[in-house]
Structure formats: C-alpha cells, structure tokens
C-alpha cells in the first residue's frame, strides 16, 4: 500500500510568553480579556514543520479533534503566573493542545503494536518511558506518569507532556508525535465528539479514585465545567452511595450538573449569596455564620469538596463550608493568588491534589487499568452516557471564537481537523 505523502509544513497555534509580555497582557487583559488574543498576547497561528519522530518507538498522529481545556485557556489568557513551578517543565515556543482524538499516520520501526489508520487517544505526559529513563521513577512505576519525577531529564527537552512543549506538536495543529507508552486505541462505536471528552472525564475519575468517598458522605462539587460534571458522572457510574450538591455561578452549568446526577444544584449569584448558603447549610445540618463583610462560614458542613475551578477565590470561599476533618480535593488547575488558609489549619482539613490520569482499580474490579480504558468500558457498559454533553466545533483559523466561546449548551470547544 502506498504511504500517504505528508506535507513539510503545517499551520500551528503556538504560544510564547515572556515575563514582560505576561505582565502587559495580564494588566490589559483585566480590562479586555480578548486583548490576550491580539499582538499583546503570546498566541499566534504560524507555519511550522510537521514534527519528526524523536525515536523509533514514536508515531506521528493526524489530529481529528483537538479539545480546548481550562488549563489551555489559563495559559493563553495569562492566568498562570510566570513564576509558577510549571514553567520549569515547559519548553517554548509551545505547540498548544493536549486533549485529542487522532489517527496514526506513520509509525517508527519499533512501534510494532500500532499501525497507520488506527484511531487513538494520546495520554499527554511525556514521562520516563518516552525519555528512556531506567529504572522509571516511583510515580511511573505506580502507573501515574502525570506526576513523573523526570519531565526535565533524558534526551528530550523539558515537557510536562503533549501541548506543553516545542518538539511534539500539539492537538491544536494537524499533526503531532507521540510515544507508544502514551497511545490508547479507540473502539469504533464511540464517535469522535464523545471520545474528545474521555480525557477530561478520566481526570475527574482519577480525582474520585485517589480517595474514594465513604458511604453517605455529603459532597460539594464546585464548578460545573467538564471536570466538575465528570466528577459527578464518575461518582454515579461507580454507584457510590453519596449525596452530591453542585455549585456554579451560572444557571446553565448548574442545570447540566443536575442532569448528570447531582442531587441538588445551586447557582452562586452575588445577589442571593445568603439565601444560597442558607440552603447549603440546611442540606448538611450546619449552622451558618457571617462575621465580616463577605466572611461567611459553616459550623459543620460538607464531608468533601471537589474544587474543579482552580480559582483562589473559590478555595478561600469553600474551605469555610466543610466540617472539621473534611477532604478538600483540588481537581482544577490552580492559579496564583492571595489566600486565607485558616480553615485548613483550624479544622484540620485534608487537602488532596488530583492531576491527570493514572492506572487505577475501580471498586469491585480485580486489576488496575488506565483511566481511559475505564471510561471506555463504562461507556460501553451503558454506565456512563456522554451523548448529552455537547461539543462546539471550530476550524483552526477561527481560534478567536473557539477560545472565547460562551459554550452552553455545549460543554467544550474543540478544533476540527477532519
């Protein structure tokens, strides 16, 4: 069979931000966020070479859909401080995009388990296996490459993963390369528009599996974007006997949370804060107090919070709504900000970070497997329905609209290269 002829160049969405550009963009972006997509920002649609294969056990993928993640938006709109430790593990200029559905276009000689034409998902981390580091670090040995110890070592440049580096391409481009350790073959019965949701929902599943809730826990999911909705869907797919309340600042996401299985969904309107918090206090049997301007807290409260926003203001606000000894799970990508951590100390809260995907065991199952595989199995077993979650598709040259879209009723934007 004749091999497809590949172009030498491709149009790519590439981000390059210096500290000076970040300061200017951050200041002006507060007034008009869209200025971060102008010449003041760091994102450009540029011609770049189609990525080569770094080694024989890599493959070249042709993007079908490239998802827009909240972390991506944080980078583009300069919500991530240039002093964050993540900068140590990113190589610029960054070929943007890590959420993906793709087809294998070309394989290296050692990538014998894969063939051109296979439809795949690529798990973003570029960890020990891709970097030829032996023995692998403890995290990689445990099946959690998202927290690999060696993302700045080996023969490859520093890179957390796909979408955070200068050498693999990204899923906001027509082509990107991937190591065989990252590749997961997709079954034919899951359409692209659902498959692009598997990665973020696998992250939500990981947040749940890191520390399974006990029966009858009262859980608060803050932020009804895809990670928050994914947490609700995961809790319900696992049939965990818990009570779920979802909170969002807009009506449409809150309504979607209810459709995904939340027992209660509340809208955090500034004009109705007291009424909403009184409602939440009643749900948990807590006592509601207000001691200072906007300083509100519960005596008692929720057993567990899944914070799916990453916003410092959310962390400050919702740590006050949990009982002593509660679990506070940070599932959204955090941002730099001033925080009051009094409740974490005074109530001895247990803080748990949850990033990426992992090889884990579902309750009642005998063996661990990658969270992508878990999500695929749950879909095929009809325990997880992604068909109601709408994805808004954009062409690459319409990236301004893709990155600024007011999504509801869609839950995610994605670039369509089909």
C-alpha positions as CSV (number, residue, x, y, z in Angstrom):
1,X,0.0,0.0,0.0
2,X,1.4,3.4,-0.9
3,X,2.2,5.5,2.1
4,X,0.5,8.9,2.4
5,X,2.6,11.8,1.3
6,X,3.0,14.2,4.3
7,X,3.4,18.0,3.9
8,X,6.6,19.5,5.2
9,X,4.8,22.4,6.9
10,X,1.6,22.8,8.9
11,X,-0.3,25.7,10.4
12,X,0.0,25.6,14.2
13,X,-1.3,27.5,17.2
14,X,1.9,28.4,19.1
15,X,2.2,30.2,22.4
16,X,5.3,32.1,23.5
17,X,5.2,34.3,26.6
18,X,8.0,36.2,28.2
19,X,7.6,37.7,31.7
20,X,7.4,41.2,30.3
21,X,4.7,40.1,27.8
22,X,2.9,38.3,30.6
23,X,2.8,41.5,32.8
24,X,1.5,43.6,29.9
25,X,-1.1,41.1,28.8
26,X,-2.2,40.5,32.4
27,X,-2.7,44.1,33.1
28,X,-4.6,44.9,29.9
29,X,-6.4,41.6,29.9
30,X,-8.1,42.5,33.1
31,X,-9.9,45.3,31.2
32,X,-10.5,43.3,28.0
33,X,-9.5,39.6,28.1
34,X,-9.7,39.4,24.3
35,X,-6.6,41.6,24.1
36,X,-4.7,38.4,25.1
37,X,-5.5,37.2,21.6
38,X,-4.1,40.3,20.0
39,X,-0.5,41.2,19.3
40,X,-0.2,41.9,23.0
41,X,-0.7,38.2,23.8
42,X,1.5,35.3,23.1
43,X,-0.6,33.1,20.8
44,X,0.0,33.0,17.1
45,X,-1.2,30.9,14.1
46,X,2.1,30.2,12.4
47,X,3.6,27.9,9.9
48,X,5.8,25.2,11.4
49,X,7.5,22.0,10.3
50,X,5.5,18.8,10.7
51,X,7.1,17.1,13.8
52,X,9.6,14.4,13.3
53,X,9.7,11.2,15.4
54,X,12.2,11.6,18.3
55,X,13.0,7.9,18.3
56,X,12.0,4.6,16.6
57,X,9.2,3.9,19.2
58,X,7.3,7.0,18.4
59,X,4.4,7.5,16.0
60,X,3.1,10.5,14.0
61,X,-0.6,11.2,14.6
62,X,-3.0,13.2,12.5
63,X,-5.4,15.2,14.6
64,X,-9.2,14.7,14.2
65,X,-10.3,16.8,17.1
66,X,-8.3,18.9,19.5
67,X,-10.0,19.9,22.7
68,X,-9.8,23.3,24.5
69,X,-9.1,22.7,28.2
70,X,-9.4,25.2,31.0
71,X,-5.6,24.8,31.6
72,X,-5.0,25.9,28.0
73,X,-7.2,28.9,28.5
74,X,-5.3,29.8,31.6
75,X,-2.1,29.8,29.6
76,X,-3.5,31.8,26.7
77,X,-5.2,34.4,28.9
78,X,-2.2,34.6,31.2
79,X,-3.9,33.4,34.3
80,X,-0.8,31.3,35.2
81,X,1.9,33.4,36.8
82,X,5.3,33.2,35.0
83,X,6.9,32.2,38.3
84,X,4.8,29.0,38.8
85,X,6.8,25.9,39.1
86,X,5.1,24.5,35.9
87,X,7.3,26.9,33.9
88,X,10.3,24.7,34.8
89,X,8.8,21.8,32.9
90,X,7.6,23.6,29.7
91,X,9.7,24.3,26.7
92,X,8.8,27.3,24.5
93,X,7.5,28.0,21.9
94,X,4.6,25.8,23.0
95,X,2.6,23.9,20.4
96,X,-0.8,24.2,22.1
97,X,-3.3,21.4,22.7
98,X,-3.2,18.2,24.7
99,X,-6.8,16.8,24.5
100,X,-7.1,14.8,21.3
101,X,-8.7,12.3,19.1
102,X,-6.3,11.3,16.3
103,X,-5.4,8.7,13.7
104,X,-2.0,7.2,13.5
105,X,-0.4,8.5,10.3
106,X,3.1,7.0,10.4
107,X,4.9,4.6,12.8
108,X,8.6,4.3,13.8
109,X,10.3,0.9,13.2
110,X,10.0,-0.1,16.9
111,X,6.3,0.9,17.3
112,X,5.2,-2.6,16.3
113,X,2.0,-2.7,18.3
114,X,0.4,0.1,16.2
115,X,-0.4,0.7,12.6
116,X,-1.4,3.6,10.4
117,X,-5.1,4.3,10.3
118,X,-5.8,3.3,13.9
119,X,-8.0,5.9,15.8
120,X,-6.4,6.7,19.1
121,X,-6.3,8.8,22.2
122,X,-2.9,10.0,23.4
123,X,-2.3,10.4,27.1
124,X,-0.3,13.7,27.3
125,X,2.5,13.0,29.8
126,X,6.0,12.6,28.3
127,X,7.4,10.6,31.2
128,X,10.1,8.1,31.9
129,X,9.2,5.6,29.2
130,X,9.3,8.2,26.5
131,X,12.6,9.6,27.9
132,X,14.3,6.2,28.0
133,X,14.9,6.6,31.8
134,X,15.5,3.3,33.6
135,X,14.6,2.4,36.2
136,X,11.5,4.6,36.0
137,X,10.7,6.9,38.8
138,X,8.3,5.8,41.6
139,X,5.3,7.6,40.1
140,X,5.8,6.0,36.7
141,X,6.2,2.6,38.3
142,X,2.9,3.1,40.1
143,X,1.2,4.0,36.9
144,X,0.9,7.7,37.4
145,X,3.0,9.4,34.7
146,X,1.2,12.7,35.1
147,X,3.4,13.3,38.2
148,X,6.6,11.8,36.7
149,X,9.8,12.9,38.5
150,X,11.8,13.2,35.3
151,X,10.0,15.5,32.9
152,X,13.1,17.7,32.6
153,X,15.6,14.8,32.0
154,X,16.7,12.4,29.3
155,X,17.4,13.3,25.6
156,X,14.1,15.3,25.2
157,X,13.6,19.0,26.2
158,X,11.6,19.7,29.4
159,X,8.0,18.9,28.9
160,X,5.1,18.0,31.1
161,X,3.6,16.5,28.0
162,X,1.8,17.0,24.8
163,X,0.6,20.6,24.5
164,X,3.3,21.9,26.8
165,X,6.5,21.7,24.6
166,X,8.2,22.8,21.4
167,X,9.0,19.4,19.8
168,X,6.0,17.1,19.5
169,X,3.4,19.4,18.0
170,X,0.1,19.7,19.7
171,X,-3.6,18.8,19.2
172,X,-4.4,22.4,18.0
173,X,-2.3,21.5,15.0
174,X,-3.0,19.0,12.2
175,X,-0.1,16.7,13.3
176,X,1.7,15.7,16.5
177,X,4.0,12.9,17.6
178,X,3.6,10.5,20.5
179,X,5.5,7.8,22.2
180,X,4.0,4.3,22.2
181,X,3.5,4.5,26.0
182,X,1.0,7.3,25.5
183,X,-1.2,5.6,22.9
184,X,-4.7,4.1,23.6
185,X,-6.7,2.6,20.7
186,X,-10.3,3.7,20.5
187,X,-13.2,1.4,19.7
188,X,-15.2,2.2,16.6
189,X,-18.5,2.6,18.4
190,X,-17.5,5.7,20.3
191,X,-17.8,8.8,18.0
192,X,-15.2,11.5,17.9
193,X,-17.4,14.0,19.6
194,X,-17.7,11.8,22.7
195,X,-14.1,10.5,22.5
196,X,-12.8,14.0,22.9
197,X,-14.4,14.1,26.4
198,X,-12.7,10.9,27.6
199,X,-9.5,12.7,28.6
200,X,-11.1,15.3,31.0
201,X,-13.5,12.8,32.4
202,X,-10.7,10.4,33.0
203,X,-9.1,13.2,35.0
204,X,-12.3,13.5,37.0
205,X,-12.3,9.8,37.6
206,X,-8.8,10.0,38.9
207,X,-9.9,12.7,41.4
208,X,-12.5,10.3,42.7
209,X,-10.3,7.2,42.8
210,X,-7.5,8.9,44.6
211,X,-9.6,8.7,47.8
212,X,-13.0,7.0,47.5
213,X,-15.8,8.7,49.4
214,X,-17.3,6.8,52.3
215,X,-21.0,5.8,52.1
216,X,-23.5,8.6,52.8
217,X,-20.9,11.4,52.5
218,X,-22.3,14.8,51.7
219,X,-20.2,16.0,48.7
220,X,-20.0,19.5,47.2
221,X,-18.7,19.8,43.6
222,X,-17.7,23.4,42.9
223,X,-17.7,24.4,39.2
224,X,-19.9,22.6,36.7
225,X,-17.5,22.7,33.8
226,X,-16.3,19.4,32.2
227,X,-14.2,18.4,35.2
228,X,-17.0,19.1,37.7
229,X,-19.5,17.3,35.5
230,X,-17.0,14.5,35.1
231,X,-16.7,14.1,38.9
232,X,-20.5,13.8,39.2
233,X,-20.7,11.3,36.3
234,X,-17.8,9.3,37.8
235,X,-19.4,9.1,41.3
236,X,-22.7,8.0,39.7
237,X,-21.1,5.5,37.3
238,X,-19.3,3.9,40.3
239,X,-22.7,3.6,42.2
240,X,-21.2,5.3,45.2
241,X,-23.9,5.9,47.8
242,X,-23.2,9.6,48.4
243,X,-25.2,12.8,48.3
244,X,-24.0,15.3,45.7
245,X,-24.5,19.0,45.6
246,X,-23.2,21.0,42.7
247,X,-22.5,24.8,42.8
248,X,-21.8,27.1,39.8
249,X,-22.0,30.8,39.2
250,X,-24.3,30.4,36.1
251,X,-27.7,28.7,35.6
252,X,-26.9,26.6,32.6
253,X,-23.9,24.7,34.1
254,X,-25.8,24.2,37.3
255,X,-28.7,22.7,35.3
256,X,-26.3,20.4,33.5
257,X,-24.9,19.2,36.8
258,X,-28.4,18.2,37.8
259,X,-28.8,16.3,34.5
260,X,-25.6,14.5,35.2
261,X,-26.8,13.2,38.5
262,X,-26.3,15.8,41.2
263,X,-29.0,15.6,43.9
264,X,-29.0,19.4,44.3
265,X,-27.6,22.2,42.1
266,X,-27.3,25.8,43.3
267,X,-26.4,29.0,41.5
268,X,-24.0,31.2,43.4
269,X,-25.4,34.6,42.4
270,X,-23.8,37.5,44.3
271,X,-27.3,38.9,44.9
272,X,-28.5,35.7,46.5
273,X,-25.4,34.6,48.4
274,X,-27.0,34.4,51.8
275,X,-30.1,32.6,50.6
276,X,-27.9,30.1,48.7
277,X,-25.6,29.5,51.6
278,X,-28.5,29.0,54.0
279,X,-29.8,26.4,51.6
280,X,-26.5,24.6,51.6
281,X,-26.3,24.8,55.4
282,X,-29.7,23.2,55.7
283,X,-28.7,20.4,53.3
284,X,-25.8,19.5,55.6
285,X,-27.3,20.3,59.0
286,X,-24.7,23.1,59.5
287,X,-25.1,26.4,61.3
288,X,-24.5,29.4,59.1
289,X,-22.5,32.4,60.4
290,X,-21.5,35.8,58.9
291,X,-18.8,37.6,60.9
292,X,-17.4,40.2,58.5
293,X,-18.0,41.6,55.0
294,X,-18.3,38.5,52.7
295,X,-16.8,36.4,55.5
296,X,-19.3,33.6,55.8
297,X,-18.8,30.1,57.2
298,X,-20.5,26.9,58.4
299,X,-20.2,25.3,61.7
300,X,-20.4,21.7,60.5
301,X,-20.8,21.3,56.7
302,X,-19.9,19.1,53.8
303,X,-17.7,16.0,54.2
304,X,-15.9,16.5,51.0
305,X,-15.4,19.2,48.3
306,X,-14.2,18.7,44.7
307,X,-12.9,22.1,43.7
308,X,-13.0,22.0,39.9
309,X,-12.2,25.7,39.3
310,X,-8.6,26.2,40.4
311,X,-9.5,29.8,41.4
312,X,-8.0,31.2,44.6
313,X,-11.3,32.9,45.5
314,X,-13.1,29.6,45.3
315,X,-10.6,27.9,47.5
316,X,-11.0,30.7,50.1
317,X,-14.8,30.6,50.0
318,X,-15.5,26.9,50.1
319,X,-13.0,25.8,52.7
320,X,-15.3,27.5,55.1
321,X,-18.3,25.3,54.2
322,X,-16.9,21.9,55.4
323,X,-16.8,20.1,58.7
324,X,-13.6,19.5,60.7
325,X,-11.5,16.7,59.2
326,X,-13.2,17.0,55.8
327,X,-11.5,16.2,52.5
328,X,-10.8,19.1,50.1
329,X,-9.9,17.8,46.6
330,X,-8.3,20.3,44.2
331,X,-9.1,19.0,40.8
332,X,-8.9,22.2,38.8
333,X,-5.6,23.7,37.7
334,X,-4.7,26.2,40.5
335,X,-3.8,29.8,39.9
336,X,-1.6,32.1,41.9
337,X,-3.4,34.3,44.4
338,X,-3.8,35.6,48.0
339,X,-5.5,33.0,50.2
340,X,-6.9,32.7,53.7
341,X,-5.9,29.2,54.8
342,X,-7.3,29.5,58.3
343,X,-9.9,26.7,57.9
344,X,-7.3,24.2,56.6
345,X,-5.5,24.7,59.9
346,X,-8.3,25.3,62.4
347,X,-10.4,22.5,61.1
348,X,-7.6,20.1,60.2
349,X,-8.8,19.7,56.7
350,X,-7.3,17.0,54.4
351,X,-6.1,18.6,51.2
352,X,-5.7,16.3,48.2
353,X,-4.4,17.3,44.7
354,X,-5.6,15.4,41.7
355,X,-3.9,15.9,38.3
356,X,-4.1,13.9,35.1
357,X,-4.9,10.3,34.6
358,X,-3.5,7.1,36.1
359,X,-3.5,3.3,36.1
360,X,-6.0,2.5,38.9
361,X,-8.5,-0.1,40.1
362,X,-12.2,0.5,40.1
363,X,-14.2,-0.7,43.2
364,X,-15.1,-4.3,42.7
365,X,-12.6,-4.9,39.9
366,X,-9.6,-7.3,40.3
367,X,-7.0,-5.5,38.3
368,X,-5.9,-1.9,37.6
369,X,-6.0,-0.3,34.2
370,X,-5.6,3.1,32.6
371,X,-8.4,5.5,33.3
372,X,-9.0,6.0,29.6
373,X,-9.8,2.2,29.5
374,X,-12.1,2.6,32.5
375,X,-14.1,5.4,30.8
376,X,-14.3,3.4,27.6
377,X,-15.6,0.4,29.5
378,X,-18.1,2.4,31.4
379,X,-19.5,3.9,28.2
380,X,-19.8,0.5,26.5
381,X,-21.5,-0.9,29.6
382,X,-24.0,1.9,29.5
383,X,-23.0,3.1,32.9
384,X,-21.7,6.4,31.6
385,X,-23.5,8.4,28.9
386,X,-21.6,11.2,27.2
387,X,-24.1,11.7,24.4
388,X,-25.9,14.5,26.2
389,X,-22.6,16.5,26.6
390,X,-22.3,18.7,23.5
391,X,-19.0,19.8,21.9
392,X,-18.8,23.0,19.9
393,X,-16.5,22.5,16.9
394,X,-14.4,25.2,15.3
395,X,-11.9,25.3,12.4
396,X,-8.3,26.2,13.4
397,X,-8.4,29.6,11.7
398,X,-11.4,30.5,13.8
399,X,-9.4,30.2,17.1
400,X,-10.6,33.5,18.5
401,X,-14.1,32.2,18.6
402,X,-13.0,28.8,19.9
403,X,-11.2,30.4,22.8
404,X,-13.8,33.0,23.8
405,X,-17.0,31.0,23.1
406,X,-19.8,31.1,25.6
407,X,-20.3,27.4,25.5
408,X,-23.7,26.4,27.0
409,X,-25.4,24.3,25.9
410,X,-22.0,23.0,24.7
411,X,-19.7,21.9,27.4
412,X,-16.4,22.1,25.5
413,X,-14.9,23.7,22.4
414,X,-12.7,21.7,20.1
415,X,-10.8,22.2,16.9
416,X,-12.0,20.1,14.0
417,X,-9.3,18.9,11.5
418,X,-11.4,16.2,9.8
